């Protein structure tokens, strides 16, 4: 029942923009603005959430996190591929925290 409820809710949320703004009807300026600003705000919030619990004055001094954030930013800027930057960043982070900074 939960899976069905989640599937129906997801479908309705995906359908909502097409119902509110049918083909030919332009969305309001506020919606366009949010579409350009929200992705950056969400990524910033995720970065802050990921590093908020790290103590920079204790070993490993948040080095793996900061290195991987920079790596993901570099890879995304260079190759413009979300999947590549996320997978490589996650893999390198796991390697660092489980193999290098034990």
C-alpha positions, 0 to 999 in steps of 0.5 A: 500500500505504501509503494502504491501511495508513493507511486501515485504521489510521485506521478501526480507531482510530476503531472502537476506542472503540465496541468498548471501550465499547458503547452503554450501557457508560460509559467510566471516569472517567479517560477522561472526564477525559482527554476534557475536559483533552487538547484544552486541553493539545494547543492549548497545546502547539501554541501553544508549538511555534509560537512557540518559534523566534521571537526577541522581541529581533529584528525583527519581535519576534514581533508577527505570531505574538502578534497572530494568536494573540490574533486566533484566541483572540478569534474563537473565543471570539466566534463559537465556529467552529473553521474561521472562527478557523483560516482567518482567523488563518492568512490574517492571519498570511500577510498579515502575514509576506509583506506587512507584516513583510518 
